[in-house]
Amino acid sequence: MHPAISPLLALPFGVFSTILGTGELRLLQPSGFNAAALQVQWQSPWIAGLSRDPVVEAIVADYVAGLQRQGWSVPDQGVWIQVGQSVITEHQGQVLMPAASLTKLATTLAALDTWPLDHRFETLVGVNGTVQNGVLNGDLIIQGSGDPLFVWEEGIVLANRLQELGIQRVTGDVLVNGAFNMNFAEDLSSSLTDLKQVMAASSWPWAARQAYANLPSGTPQPSLQIDGGARWVPAAELETMAVNWVVRHQSLPLVAILKAMNIYSNNVMSELVANLAGGSGQVMTRAAAAANLPAGEISLVNGSGLGTANQMSARAAVAMTVAIQRQLSEAGYSVADVLPVAGEDAGTLIGRRLPAAAAVKTGTLAEVSALAGMVPTAERGPVWFAIINKGWALPDLRVQQDQLLQAIQAHWGVAEPPADMRTKVVMQTGPFRYGDPSRNQVAQEVTSE
């Protein structure tokens, strides 16, 4: 769509025409709210006393009718639109449907319920042996705690720090213990290969060189020589070694890890986060409790959304998004800081025509397209929504999802989100840069002989 053309002019005539239509009112229960306990930190004048909007009801009804005309099964389409504590309209909103990567909303919420937003996963680096004239006669030890975002940039600056401490060569192996993953590898052997390769620029693959280009100009290229290999060792073996821990590597803060996970809908990251939070069962339990979900509206078998066995209702997706906002607002953040934002982030939003500043989570399987999040409006403020479609023409379904949200925003007016819901976590800027040397803290000086 040309940027000078109004979003409304790009909408199908049927959706556009419903802006002046009417509809019948139906009583519904809002999702994820305990009226007695809810404390809405971002509350604004539009929150209280809202009533149903027949125009939006007509827009959604026309959207569903359009899907039916295209041959999609009406019972397989779920929609939930909510403002504050008021449900505006819905279609099959309380029915379990394949959630795809909307599952990551549950993983995000469970992570927020497990750790503080500034939590950092630590990777300890130590030496087992003696250092003489820059040579470690022994092994380099890496003890992980599950950092889901240990990427090439992190490894490059870690190797630089070790060389700054006087280690130029390791005669033994790189021994890894604990939960360790590098570059979202699906198997440990790939992580171990990458870990050894990153230590010296001469062994970098193309991906490492691309990552190096993202680092500040003047960042040294490490040349730490590893004579041996890289292998994982059990804790029992590590306990027999006299390890001197020399570097404490800290991950990006949890809020940035979740933002990166959701921007790219990274399945490996989300599985790592879910496992660290106790597994899919704990993710489901924590998310359901935090969002005050009705029984039977969420069922998960993993933390990423891979497979149709992960299911939730559209209402549950909204409830979890609102619960994420509620928890983040207590620390001065918002959903825009853990979800991709239209007009700001790429990732899964490439090619989408969503309302500007909408904070959303996408979901895709072979025959599922889903979308949930928040759209800012002038008249009603933040509008919370979830759309779950089952069908095989995924590009068409995405276009119609975008048009549905454009029509709703056009009816209630285009607006910036409230100040406290604007993005504060911008990846690759400030404290959210990959490969920040300051996150490699010296545990103790390397003792040389």
N, C-alpha and C positions, 0 to 999 in steps of 0.2 A: 504494500500500500504506500502511495506517495506520501511523504511527511506533511505536505500541505493540505491533504484531504482529511476532512473530519472523519473520525472513526465511525460515526453513524452512517456516513455515505457508503461505507464498505460493508454494511450489514445486509443480510438477506431481507427482502421486502417484508416477509412474514414476521421476523423478529422486530424490525423497525416499526412496523405498524402496531404492534402490541403496546408500544409506549403510550398510546392514547386509548388502550382498551380497558376493559373492566373484568373482574373475576369474583368468584365467591369466596367468602371468608370461612376458614376452618380452624378450629382450636387445636394447637399442638403444644407439646412441652419443649422448652428450650433444652439444648444439649449441654452437658458438662457443668451445670451450675447447681450449687447448693445455695438456695436463696438466703438462708440464714447465715451461712458462713462466708459467702463470697465477698471479697474486698477488691474492688476493681481500682487499681492504682491509676489507670489512665482515664478515669471516668470524666466525661464531658457532658455539657447540657443535653445533648441529643440522646443520652443513654436511657434516661427515665421516661416512662410513660409512652413507649412506642406502641403503635397499632399496626395491624396488618396492612400491607400495601397491595391493592388489587392490580396495579399496573405491573409490579414485579411478578405477581402470581401469573398474570397473563403472559409475560415474557417467558417465564419458565415453562408454562403450558405449551406455548408455541414452539419452544425449543424441543420439548419431548415429542410433540406432534411431528416436527420436522424429522426427527430420528426415526419415527415410525414410518413416515413416508419413504424413507430411504431403505427400509427393510430391516431395521434393527428391532430387537425384541424390547418392547416397552418395559416389561418387568425387570430387565437386566440393566436399567439405567437408574442411577441414584443421584439425587440432587438435594442439597440442604443449604438454605440461605438464612442467615441469622445476623441480627444487629443487637449488641449488648446482650440482654437476657430475653430478647424477643425473637421468636421464629417468624420469619417473614413468609416463607413458603417452602415446600419440599415435594419431592416425588420419590417414593420408595426409600425415603430417608432413613428408615430404621431397619432396613433389610441388609443382612450380611452379603457382601459382594467381594470378589477378589480385589485386594487392596493395592497390589503391586508395590511400588516404592512409597506409597503413603504409609507403609509399615515403618518407614524411617521416622515418621512423626512420633510413633511409640518409642522407638529407640532413642530419639532426641529427648523426649520427656523423661524416660527412665534414667538417662544419663544426668539430666538436670536434678533428678531426685536422688542420685547416687553421690555426686561430687559437687563441690562449689564451682562456680563459673571460672575461677582463676586456677583451678586444679591443673597441675602439670604432671605428665607421666615422665618419670626419671629413668635414664639409661646410665648406669655406672660403667666407667672404663677404668681398668686397672692393669697392673703389670705383675707377672709371676716370673721373677728372675732378676738379674742385675743389669744395670745400664752402664756401659763403659764407652766413652767417646762417641756418644750418639747411637750406640747399638744396644738394643734390648736382647740380652742373651736369655731368651725364654719366650714366654707366650704373652700375647695381648689378650686381656679378658674383657668381655662385654656382657653386662648383666642387664637384661631388659625388664621392663615392667608393663609392656603392652602398648607403647606409644603407637597410635594408629596412623601418625603422619610423619614417620621418619622416612624422609625422601632424600634424593641425591644431594640437595642443597645442605641438608643437615649433616650428612656424612662428609661432605667436602670441608665444611668449616670445623668439624670435629677432628678430622685428620690434620688440618692446619694447626689446631690447638695442641695436638700431641707433638707436632714438630716444634712448636714454640717452646714446649716443655723439655725439648732436648732429645726426643726419640725420632731418629731418622731411619732406623732399620729394625726389623723384628726377625730374629733367627728362627723362632718357633712358629706357632700357629696363632690364628685368631680363634679364641674359644668363646662360644656364646652360650649363655645360660638364661633361663627365665623366658618370659613372653617377649619375643622379638620378631618384628616384621619390617621389611624395608621395601619401599616402592609398591605397596599394595600387592605383594606377591601372594599367590594362592598356595604356595608350598614353601617350606623352610629352606630347601636347597637353593631356591632362587634368591631368597633374602641373603643367605650366606655368600653366594657368588657375588652379588652386588656389593656387599659389605667389604669384601676384599678388594674388589675392583676400584671402589671409590677412594681408596687410600692413596693411590698414585695416578696422576693424570695420564701417564703413559698407557695405562690399562683401561681408560674410560671408554665405554661404548658411546654411541651417538647420543643416547638419551641423557647421559651424564653431562656431555658437553652442552647440550641444550639447556639443562638445568643451571650449569655454571654461568651461562649468559644472563640468567635472571639475578645473579648476585651483584652487589655493588662493584663498580669499576675499581680495579686495583686489588680485588680479592686474590690472594695467592692461589696457585694451583699446587695441591699437595704432591709430594714425591716420597711418601712413606713406603719403604720397601718391605714387603712381607715375604719372607723366604718360604714359609710353609703354606698350609691351606687354611680354610675356615670351616669349623665344625661345631656342632652343638654338643654340650656336655651336661650331664645331669648334676643336680645340686650336690649329691654325695661326692662326686669327683672334685667339684669346686672346693668343697670343705676341706679337702686334703692339701690344698695349695696355700702358700703364704702370699696372698694377694695384697698388693698395696694399691688402693683406689686413688687415682690421680685426677680424674675428671668426672664431674656430675653434669651430664647433659640433661637439660629440661626441654620438654616438648613445648609447642605453642599452648596457650591456655585452652581449657576445654571449650570455651565459647567459640574460638577460632577453629578448633578441630571439627565441631559440629557444623559450622558454616561451610567449611571446605567439603565435608561429607555430603551435605545436602545440595550444594551448588552443582556438583558433578554426579550426585546420586550414586556415590561410590559404594558398591556392594561389599567389597572386602573391608573397607573402613567400618561400615555399619555393622558387619558381623563381628569385627574386632571389638567395637564399642559395646555391642550387645553381650558378647561373651565376658568382657571385663565387668559388666554390670550384673552378671550372674546367669546369663543365658536367656533364651527366648521366653521361657516360662516366667522368669523374674521381670523381664521387660514388659510382658503383658500384664502381670500383676501390678507392677509399679505404675505403669501408664494408666491402667483402668482406675486405680485408686486415686491418682493425682488428678485425673479428669472427671472423677465421679461418674464413670460410664455406667449406663444401664447394663444389667447382666445379659450376656449373649450377643453383644454387638461388636465384639472383637475376638478374633481367634488367630493366634500366631504360631508358626512353627520355626521361624528364624527371625533375625533382626534386620534383614535387608529387604524382604518382599519378594525374593525370587520364588516362583511357584504359586499356583492358584490356591494352595492350602492356607496362605495368609489372607485372612478376610476381615473386613470391618464394614460397618454401615457408614453412610455419608455423615450421619449425625455424630458418630464416634470420631470421625476424622476432624470435624469442626470442634468437638469437645476437647480433643487433645491439642489442637492448635491454640484454642483459647487458654487452656491450662499452661501451655508453653509461654504464652504472653504473660499470664499472671505471675508465673515464677520468675521470668526474666525481668519484669517491671520492678520487682522488689530490689533488684541490683542495678537498676538504671539502664537496662537493655530492653530489647523488644524482639518480636518474631523476625524483624528485618535483620537481626544480627545472627540468626542461625538458619535462615532460609534464603534462597536466592531471590533477588529483587529485580523486577522488570525494569529495564533501562540502566541497570547498574552491573548486573552479573550476567555472565554468559552461560557456560555449562549446558544444562538441559533446557535453558530458555532460548537458545539459538533458534531463530526462525519463528518464535512465537510472537503474537501480536496482542499481548496482554496490556491492560491499562497500566500506565506508568506508575511506578512506585508500589505496585502490587507485590506483596511478599508471599511466595507460593512454594508448594512442593508438588512436583510432577510424579507420575507413576506410569510405567509402561511394561506390559507383558505382550506376548504374541497377539492376544485378542482382548487386551484391556488397556484403556487409557484413562488416567485419573488425574485430578488436579484439586488441590485444597489450599486454603490460605486466607489472606486478607486483602481487600481492595479498599482504598480510601475514597470517600465520597464527600461532597460538600454538604449535603442535607443530613445524612445519617452517620457521618464519621466512618470509622472502620467497619466494613461489612465482611463477615466471616462466611466462608462458603466451602462446599465440597461437591465435586462432580465425579462420579464413577461411571464410566461407560464400558460396556462389553460389546465388542464388534471387531472386525478385522481391517477396516479401512482407517488405520490409526491417524494418518495425516489429516483426513477429513474430520475426524472426531476432535482433534486438537483445534483445528480452525473454528469449529462450531463452539467449543468451550470458550475460546477467546472472544468470539462474537457475543456469546451470552453475557460474559462479564462486562464487555464494552457497552452493551445495551443497558445493563443495570446501572453502570456508572453514569451513562449518558442521562438516564432518568433522574438520578439523584445528584448529578453534578460532579464534574471533575474537580479534584482537590488534592493538595499535598496531604500526606499523613500527618497526624498530630506531631508536634515537635519531639515528644518523647518516644515516638515510634519510627523515627528516621534512623537510617543505618549509621551505626557507630563502628561496627567491625567491617573494615574494608581489607580484604586479603592483599598481601604483598605491600602493605603500607605500615609505617610506624611499628608498633609492637606486634604486628601480625605478619611480619616478613618471614619467609622460609630462610633458614640458614643464618639467623642472627647470631653472631659470635658471642654476644653477651649471655646466651643461654648455655654456653659451655663453661661452667664454673670450675675453677681449680679446686679439687678436694684436698690435695696436698702436693707439694713440690716433688718432682721426680728426684730420687736420690741417685747420684752418679758415683761410680767408683773410679 
